[in-house]
């Protein structure tokens, strides 16, 4: 937990106004968290762009390949609360290092399983490794708002949150690109596991030897001076806030929709004859669009603080772009239309995510940042797991007519599924909850208000130190 007694107060300048020192080292810490998010996402989505070849390599059905992704959803339920409690109790540094080490172990064990075993035992070992990495996903997903609050100033928190949060879809982009470039036959899956696992090991080393403390020597903003409420009090407070629960349900449904569609994009388009390369490009365009959307929205709200306005506007556009994607994936020989639809899907859906996470902090303050954002992610993972499991069990096999002109079969006899109805259900649910959010959500910006009040109190109450003393405090890199 933050201990206010162990933190220095902000510096006071000659005119009597206090200033908050920002340390260059914050960018390295942010980079490590971003890399943690990238590598964890790479492990999660490894097989989605090449589901057919993975099924042949592991000698299983395409349905079973989807369980590599599904375990990430399932692990979030038992590990979510534990991750928030660990971050708050043992600190940011301990949690980052622990998460990076476990994530790296998962990446290494996948390679060992692929090259040391065969048949169903190979599948089992790699699945266990996948579960290891899945268990630390709640850690890294809860960290963007935490690092933004601990290390960054009040006018750069959303941008810092955006960088750390968008690292997750960046991992999806990188994994899609690597899979499309490496895998052209089933025997290439082993090499794919090496290439997607090695960065996790590098990230663990950077975390162990590069992150020296949980927070900077002096606070970067007024709210960083205040100790959050205890973990269990925070949980109780959040569960009583109807406005936050509507926000969490909305962002959670959006997360579930994005994760679900990203996982099955290859299986959605292969009945129309599109290749694995096209699936990889579509995944890449979603992320590129997301970078643009998140960057613009993050910059805008950092300067205007209009969290609610931008979240509702992007929410409306997200529902529209999801509908375009549903139309596009069911049309043959319409590659350009698919590219446009999926780019807009990322621009709006991923563009609003960092805003939702920061809005959650504003809505629940002084609850710990990792808890409020973690609950949003956990709801998304739980909804995603339920919907995806139902989709796997309820989706019918592709008909003989659909298979005739498709690219859904690999070298062995597998059973590709028709996910078109599932995709429609997911999109309609996300749009419906989004409408409720647009109509009924409103909240005070509690953290911003508390910072203004604390800022005024410190200026009025603290003695003014000698200006030369303030200038002589070194900038710690």
N, C-alpha and C positions, 0 to 999 in steps of 0.2 A: 504494500500500500504506500501511497505517498505520505511522507511524514513532513509536515510543514516546518517542524523544528530543524530539520536537516537541510533545508533549502535557504539560500540567501535571498534577501528581499531585492527588488529591482533597484537599479542605480538612480540617483537623483541628479539632474543636471543643474546648471547655474541658475536657471530661472525658477527652480523649485519643482519642476515637473519630472516625474519618474519615467525612466526609459527601460525597456526590456532587451537584454543582450541576446543576440542570436549567434550561435556557434557554427562555424563552417562544418564541423564534424557531423552536424545533423543530416547533411546530404549523404554521407557514407552510411549512417545508420538507416536512413530511408532506402538507400540502394540495397542493403542486405535484406531488409524486409521485403522489398519488391522482388528480389531474386528468389527468396523463399517462396513467395507467392507464385512466381513464374514456374519454378521447378516442380512445385506441388501440383500445379495445374497441368503441366506436361505429363506427369505420371498419370494423372486422372484421365486425360482424354487421349492417351497414346493410341488406343485401338479403334477409336470412333471413325477416323477417316478411312480405315482399311479393315473394316469389320469382316469382309468376306475372306481376305487372306489370313486374318487372325484365326478365324473359325477353322480353316484348313490346317494351320500350323499347330493349333492345340487339339485338333481332332474333336471339335465340339460344334454345336450349332451356333448360328449367329445370335440366337436368343441368349445362349450362355455367355457369349462375348460381352453382351451388354451388362452382365453382372460385374465386370471390371469397373464400370462407371457407377453402377448402383450401390456398391459398397461405400462409396464416398457419401452418398445420401444417408445411408443407414448409420454410419459411424458418427454422424453429427449429433444424433440424439443423446447417446450416453456420454460423448466426449465434449459436447457443447458447454454444459455447466462446469465441468471439470476444468476446461481451458480458461474460462472467465475467472474462476476462483484462483487458478494457478497464476494468471497474469496479475491479478490484484494482490494476492498473498505473497508470492515470491518475486514479483517484479518483472519488468519488461525484459531485461537482459537475460535472466534465467530462462524465461519462457521462449525467447527467440532461439537461444542456443539449444535447448531441449528439443524444440520442434524441428530445427534444421538437422540435428543428428538423427532423429527417428525417421525423418523424411529421406535422408541419405541412405539409411539402412534399408528402407523399403526399395529404393532404386537399385541398390547393389544386389539385394536378394532376388529381385526379378531377373537379373542377368544370370545369377547362379542357377535359378530354377530353369531358365530357358536352355542353358547349355549343359546342365548336368543330369537332366531328367528327360523323359519322353512320355508321350501319350497323356493320359488323364493326370498322372502324377506331376507332369510339367505344369499343367493347368492349375493344379491345386497349390503348388509352391508359389507360382507367380501371383495367384489370387491372394494368398496369405501376405505376400510382400505388398500387394496393392492395399490391403487392409491396414498395414502398418502406416503407410503414407496417408491413408484416408483418416486415420485417427488424429493426425496433427493438423488436418485442414481447418478445424474450428479455431486453432491457435492463430494461424496466419490470417484467417478472414476477420478475426476480431482486432487485429493489430493496427490497421490503417488509421482509425479514429484515435487510437491510443497514442501512436507515435506523433500524430498531428498535434495532439493536445500537450504532450510532454516536451516536444522538441521545437515546435514551430510557432511563429507569431500569429496573432489573431487575424491578420490579413493574408496569411498563406496556408491556413489550416486546410481549407477545402482543396487547394491545389496539391498539398502533400498527401491528403487522403485520396485524391484522384490518382496520383502516381502509384501509390501503394495498392489501391484497389484495382486499377486497370492492369496491374501486373498479372492478375489472375487470367483475364482474357488474353493478355499477351502470351502467356504460357500456352493457351489453347491455340493461338495463331502459330507460334513456333512449332508446336507439336504437329499441327496440320501440315505445315510446310515441310517439316522433316519427313513425315510419313509419306507425303506425296512424292518427295524427291528420292527417298530410299527404297520404298517398298513397291516392287513390281511383280513379286512372286512370294509365296508363303515362306520360303527360307530366309527372306530378308527381315523377318520379324525379330530375330535375335539381335541383329545389328541395330535395329530400331530401338530396342531396349537399352543397349549400351549408350547410344547417342542421347537418349532422353534421360538416362539415369546419371550420367557423369556430371552434369551441371549441379545436381543436388549435393554431390560430394564437395564440389568446389565451394558452394554456398555455405555448407556446414563449417568448412575451414575458415572462411571469412568471418562468420559469426563468432566462432570460438576465439580467434586471435584479433579480431578487429573491433568488437563491441565491448567497451570497457566499463560502461555504467548504464543504468536504466534511464537516467535523465541528465540534463546538462547541469553545470555548477550553479547557475542562476535560472530562475523561471523565465520562459519566453513570453508569457502573457499573464494577465491578472488571474485567470481561472486556474492556472498551473500552481498558484499558491494555495489553493483550497483543497483540502483532503476530501475525496469523495465519500459518500456514505458507505457503510460496510456492505459486503457482498450480499448477505441475506436480506438486509434492509432494502438494498437496491432492487433485488428481485421482487420483493413484496410491493415496493413502490411502483415499479413498472407494471406489474400485473393489475394494479388498481387504476391505471391510466387508460381509459377507453380510447382517447385520441391516439396515444402511442400504439395501442394494439391494432387500430385501424391502419396506421402507417406501416407497422410491421407485417400485417397481413398482406397489404398491397405490395410492398417491396419483396416480401417472401414469395408471393405468387409470381412476381416478375422474375425473380431469381430462378424459381422452379421452371418457368416457361423457357427461359434462355438456356438453362442447363439441359433440359430435356430435348429441346430442338437441336442443340449443338451435338448432343450425343448420337442422335439418329439421322443427322442430315444426309449421310451417304445412303441410308436405307430409305429415306424419303424420295430421293431423286433417281435412284437406280431403276425403278420400274419404268421411268420415262427414257431410259437409255443413256443417262448421263454417267460419266466416268468417275473414278475415284479422284482423279485430278480436279475435276469440276467441283466435287465435294470439298476438297481441300481449299480451292480458291474461294468458294462461298464462305467457308469458315474464316478465312483470312479477311474477307471483305467485311464480315460482321465486326471483327475486332478493329480493323482500320477505321470503320465508321464510328465505332465506340470510342476510339482515341480522340477523334475529332469532336464528337459530342461531349465527352467528359471534359476535355480540355476547355471547350467554350463555356460549358455550364459551370465548371469549377472557377474559372476566371471571373465569370459574371457574378456569381453569388459571393465570392470573396470581396468583391468591390461594392456590391449593392445590398447584400444580405437578404435578397428576396428568395429564400429557400422555397417557400410555399408556391409562389407564382411559377417559378421555373419547373418545379416538380410536377405541377398540374398540366402545364403546357406540354412537357415532354411525355407525360402519361397519355395524353390524348393521341399524340403522334405515334407512340409506341403501339397502341391498339390498331391504328390505321396501317402501320407498316407490317404488323403481324398478319393482318388480313391479306395484304399484298403477297406475303410469302406463301400463304396457303394456296393462293391462286397460282403463283409462279411454279411451285414444285409439282403441280399436276399438269403442266403444259409441256409438250414435247418441242424440241428445237427452239426453245426460247431462253437461250443462255443469257443474253443481255438483260432480259427482264428479271431473271433470277438474280443476276448480279446487282441490279438496282434495288430490288426488294430487300435483299439481305443486307446491303449497305445501310439502307434506311433503318432496318431492324436494329442493327448495332448502334447507329447514330443516336437513336432515341432510347432504346432499352438500356444500353450500357451508359449512355450519357447522363441518365437520371440517377444511376446507382449511387455515386459518391454524394450527391445532393441528399438522397434519402438517408444515407448513413449519418451525415452531419446534422440533418434535420432531426434525427432520432436523438442525438446528443442534446440539441437545443430543447427538445420536448421533455426530456427526462432529467436534465441537470438538477442536482449534483450527483446523479448515479454515475458510476464509473463508465467511461467511454467504451471499454471492451465489452461490458455487459449489454449496453443498449444496442450496439452494432451486432454483437454476437447473437442476440435474440432474433434480430432481423434475418441474419444468415441461417440460423437454425430452423426458423419457421420455413424459410425457402427450401432448405434441404429436406425437411420432413415432408412438406407438400410434394416436393419433387420425387421423393422416394415412393410415396403412396401412389402418385399418379403414374410414375414410371413402372412400378410393379404391376399395377392394373393394366397398363398398356401392354406390357410383355405377355401377360396372361390372357388378355381379352382380344388382342389384335390377331386377325386370321392370317393364315399363310397366303402368300400371293397366289393367284389363280394361274392355271397353265397359260392362259391367254396373256396375262401380265408378264409372265416369265419369258415368253417367246421372244420378245423384242427388248428385254431388259439387260442390264449389266449386273444383276444381283447374284449370279452364281459364280463361285470360284471353281477350284479343281475337283473338289469332292462334293458329295451329295449333302447339301445343307438345306435348311428350311427357312428361307427369307420370309419376313413378315410384312404385312401391309399396315403401315403406321399412319395412313392418311386420316382415318377417323380420330385416332388418338391425338394427332396434331391439332385437329379442329377443336376437340374438347378442351385441350390445354389453352389454346388461344382465346376461346370464348370465356373460359373461367377467369383468365387474367384480365380480359377486357371488362368483364362484369364487376370484378372487385375494384378495378381502376375507376370505374364510373362512380362507385360509392365513395372512393377517396376524393375525387374531384368535387362531388356534391357536398360532402359533410366534414372534411378535414379542415381544422384550423388550430393554431396553437400560439402561445407566447414564446418568444425566443428567450428562454430562461438563462442560458449561459451568457448571452450578450448583455442582458440586463444586469446580471450579477457582476460582470466585468466592469461595466460602467460605474456601478456603485462602489466596488472595491477600489477601482482606480481613483475615485474621488476621496475615499477614506484614507488611502495610503498617502496621498498628497497632503491632506489636512493634518495627519497625525504623525508622520515620520519626521525626525530631524534631518536637516539637509547636510550631507557630508561635504567635506572639502572637495572642490571641483577637481583639484589635482589628484587627490586620492582616487576619485572615480575614474579619471583618465588613465591611471597607472594600473588598473586591473587588467591583466593580460587577456587576450582573446585566445581561448583554448581551442586548438584545431582538432 
